Amino acid sequence: DPGHGALRRCGNYNPRAACATLQAMRFIAFPALGIGLALAAAAADFTPAPQRFHQEIARRWTSQDRAPTGSVRLIETTSDGVVRVFVGGQWHEFRAGQWMELAALRPSADSQFVFADGAGRAVRVPVPWREVRQIARFKTNNFLATVRALYATVEGKVEALDWPTERRVHQIAVSSNGVLHVASDRGLFLRSGKSWIRRLIPDGRGRAWAAADVLGVAFDAAGQLWFACKAGVGVHSSDRTRFYEGKDGLPWNDFTGITAGPEGEVWFGTRLGAIRFDGRQWHYRQGPRWLPHDEVTQIAVDAQGTAWFATAAGVGGIERRPMTLAEKAEHYEQEIERYLKRTPFGYVAEAPLGRAGDKSTAQPHDTDNDGLWTAMYGAGE
């Protein structure tokens, strides 16, 4: 019996004990085989539950896409899905999968800034375009922020708001009832009438958050106030305030701004990547796998939840695409077929890239581990 031979080779061979062991193994094996066949038969009639999840897919646009390159100053999305970016004094628009330059929004001089209002009409303001850092909108009102000044435009008329020039503006946001908030190096302020009121947010532990050097401010889909500083992030609602620090999972704190998404998610731009918070988990996106450049100047989120990034090296985006596990597996199968498989026998191994992040430069080659990698790939199928 081959089983006895195997036991004999292990040493300490006892024929009676060996027979008992082999019979016990057969006793276990045959029912297990029956159970396995029964499960396989049941699985043939099994219909899996819906498995769609949101797969994050990153993309960057380059000059080959006719996209603007270099440091992107401003980025915004419209209700009809159009994306506009401001680079080097010129607006560019991404519509229906194509980038185009907007000649109608070109300033006539360096002392002028031109932008589109909510209806798409050009608004010209006597503010040097190099100084503009942000546009915030509320109904027909538009607010412009430079480093040291704030402006409001209503129906094409420009009003300089009396913001103290010794305060450095980091970001502005407008609440659902039209109140302008400013994150500055002197703290968080809101505009009431013609006055600026400092907004202090104590945490109940003797610390006054938002008292100085507030780096970002935004309002989310539920109307909650978010603010960011080096100490961490806070969110204030009508009945409570919550604070998040590194110990709570916050990945980084050198913020450049905050942007809210349509489903309650909040994005944070930093000088070292972007952060997404869905109310439960922090998601940190950094490096060329996700972004054209780690320094994120601004973020805009469209109605579908796609985040668009203005960075120091162009425009990027992260789409959250509904997908099943089967669809994801098929995607990877296609990637393997296109970039990793080689020879008529379908050998699979690693393929170094000639240029970082560019899959078209993949260079498959033979390796001493061809058999192992190919066997593992076959086992996976």
N, C-alpha and C positions, 0 to 999 in steps of 0.2 A: 504494500500500500504506500503510495507516495507520501501520505501524511505521516506514517510511521517513520519513513526515511528522513523527513524533515525534523521530526522530534528527536530521532536518533542522533542527528548531526548537532543538536543543541547540547548534547552531553547529559549525564545522569539519566540514561534511558531506562524506563521501567515499562515492560510490555503491557502489564495490566492497567497501570495508570494511564498509559498512552491510549489504550482502547477507550477508557472512560472519557478521556479528554476529547478524542475525536468524535465520539458519539454525542457528547454534549454540544460540540460545535455544530454538528449536523442538525441536532434538535433545534438549535437557535437559528441556524441559517435558513432552513426551509420555511418556517413561519415568517421570517423577515422578508424572504423573497416574495412570499404570498402577499404580505402587507404592501410591499413596494409595487407589485403589479396592480393591486387594488387601487392604490393611490394614483398610479399612472392612468388607470382607466377613468377614475373620477376627475382627474385633471383635464382629460380630453373634453369633458362637458363643462368645465369651469370657465366662467366669463369674468375676467378681472374687473374690479371697480375702476372708475375713472381715475387716471393717475396724472393729470395735468398739473404742472408746477411752473413757476416762472424761472426760466433759464436766463441768466445774465449774459448778454452778448456784446462785447466791446468792439468799437470801430473807430478808426481815425481817418480823417480826410486829408489828402495831400494835394500837391499841385497837379498830379495826374488826374484827380477828380475835378480840377478847375476850382478847387477850394482855396480860400485865402490862407496864406502861410505866415509864419512869424508870430509875434506876441499879439494875442487877441485881447482887446480891451473890454468890450461889452458883448453880451450875448442875451438874446431873449427869444421867446416863442409866442406865437399868436394863437388865438382860439381856433383857427382853421388849419393849424399844423405847420405853419411856416416858421422857419428859424432864421433869425437875422443876427449877424455878427459884425462888429465894428473893428476894423484893423487899419492902422496907418492913415486914419482920416477918411476911410471909405467904408460904406455899408455893403455887405454881401448877403444874399438871400438864398436859402436852401428850400426849394419848392419842387414837389413831384420828383424827387430824386436827383435834381440838378442844382448846381451852384451858379449864381449869376451876380454880376455887379450891379448895384442900384445907382445909376447915373443921376436919377432925380433927387437923391439924398446926398449928393456931393457938395461939401461946403465951398463957397466962392472965395473964401480966404481963411487963413489960419486962425483968425479971430472969431470965426463963426462955427457953430455946431448945428447940424441938421439931423432930424430924426423923424420917424413916421408916428403919427398919433394913432389912436385906436381905430380910426377909419382908414388908415393907410395914407393920409395926406401929409405932405412934408411940412414940418414946423421948423422955422429958422430962428435961432436964438443967438444973441450977441455974446456968446461964451466961447473962449478958445477950445477947439475940439480936443486938444491934447490934455486939457484939464478935467474933462468929464470922466467920472468914475462909475456912475450908475444912473439908470432911469427907473423910477417907480411910478406905477399908474394906479389911479383910482377913478373909475367911471370916466368922465371927460377930462379929469385933471391929470397932469403929468408933473412929476417932481424930478429935478436934476440935482445930482450931487457932484461937487468937485471936492478936492481935499480940504478946502477952507471955506466953501460957500455952498448955499442951497438956493434953488430956484423953483418956482412953480409956474406952470403955463396952463392957461384956461382959454380955450378957443383961440389959440395962437398968440395970446397976450402973455408977456413974460413979467413975472414979479420976483424980485430978489428978496428972499426971506432974511430977516435980520439975525442970521446965525453969527455968534461971536467968532471972529476970525482966529482967535488964539486956540480954538478947539479943532482938533483934526478929526474929520469925518471918516469913519470906516465903512459904514453901511447905513442905508435908510430902509424903512418899511412902513406900510400904511395898514392900519387896522381895518376891520370890516365896517366900522362906522366912520372911516375917513381920517382918523387921527394919525399924523405923521410922527414916527419914532426915529431917533437917530442914535446909532452906536458910535461913540467917539472915544478919544483918548482920555476924556474927562468924565466918562460915565455914560449912562443911558438917559436920554432925554425924550420928552414928548412935547408937542406943540399944542398950546391951549390959548386960543385967541392969537394975540401977538407975542405971547410969552413962551419961554422954554422952561419946562419943569423937570427937574431931576427925578428920575424914578429909581429909588432904592428898593432892593429886594432882599430882606434879611432871611437867613435860613434857619432861624431858631436856635442857632448854636454860637451866636455872637459874631457871625460873619455877615457882612453886607455885600452881597453879590451885586454886580453891575455898578459898583461905586466908581470904578476907574478902568480905563483901557478896555472898553467893551469892543470886541472885534467883529461881532456880527449880530444881526437882529432880523427876525422874520415872524410872520404869523402863519400857522398851519391851516389845514382845511377845516379844522374845528374852531378856528379863531383864537387858539392859544398862542401866547407870546413866547417865542424862543429867543434866547440870547446866549452869546458865547464869549468867553474870556479865557485867559491863560489858566485860571483855576478850574475851568470845566464848562459845562453846559447846563443851562436851566430852562425850565418850561413852566410858565405861569398861567393858570386858569382862574376861574372866578372863585373857586373854593380852596385851592392849594397850589403850592409851588414844589416842584421836584428838581433835584440837582443831581448831576452825573459827573463823576470824576474818573480818574484812571482806575481806581479800585472798583468802579462800577462797569468797567469794560470800555470806556472811552479810549480809542487808540492813540489820538494825537491832539495837540491843543494849540498849534500855531495857525489859527484860523484866518481865512480871508473873506468869509461870508457864509450865510445860511440861505438855503432855498427850500421851500416846502413843496411837496408833491401832491397829487390829486387824491390819494388814498390815505392820507395821514402820515406818510413817510416824510422824513426830513433829511436833506443832504447838507453836508458841511464841506466847504472848500477849505483847503489848507495849503501851506507851502511845501507839503510833502504828501500829496495825494488827496483823495476825496473819501468821505465817510458817509455811509447811509445808515439811518436809524429807523427801524420800523415800529418802535414802541417796546420791543422786547430784546432785539439783538442788534449789535453793532457790526457793520460790514465795512471793512477797510479796503479801498481800492487804490493801489499805488504801483508805480513802475510801468514799463512799456507794454506789459501784458494788458493793462487797462487804460492807460492815458498817453497822449502824445508827449506830455511833460508833467513832472510831479508838481510844479507850481501851478495851482488852479486859481485863475483870476476871478472867474465867476461861474455859476452854475444856473442853468435854466431847465425846468422840467415840464414836458408837454403833457397833454391830456391823457396820453396812453401810458405815462409813467416813465418814458425814456428821458434819461438825464443827459443834457448837453453841456460840454465843458469848454470854457474859454481858458486856454493855457498859454504858457510862455512859448510854446512851439506849435500852435495851431488848434484846430477844433477836434474834439473827440466826443464820443457818445457811448452810453451803456443802455442797451435796450433790455427790457424784461419781457421776453417772449414766452407765451404759453406753450408748453411742450410736454409730451409724454416721455417716459423712460425709453420706450421703443423708438421714438423719433430721435432721441439723443443718441441711442446706440447706433442707429442707422447713420447719423451724422459722423460718428467716429469711424464707422466702417468705411464711409466714403473718404474720409481723411487718410485712413491707412492705405486704401487702394491708390490714392492719388500721390501720396508723399513717401510712404514707408515700404510698401511691397516692391520686390524686385525679382528678376529672373522669372522664367515661365513657371517655375515651381512655387512661386509666391513666398519666397523667404521674407521674413520680417525681422528687422533690427532697427536700432536707432539711426536717425538721419540728421547729422549736424546741419545747422543753417549757415549759409555763406554770409548772410546779413541778418542781424538780430531782429526777430519779430516778423521776418518775411518768409512765409512758408514756401513761396515759389523758388527759394534758393536752397531747398532741402537737398542734401547730397547723400543718398543711401549708399552703403558700401558693405562689403563682406566683412565678417567678423568670426572669431573663434567660437563665439556663442550663437552662431546662426541656428544650430539645432535646438538649443534651449529656448531662445526667443520664439522661434517658429512653433515649437511644441507647446509653449505656454499660450501662444495666440490660438493654436488649434484647440487646446483644451478649453479656452475661454469661449470658443464658438460652440 
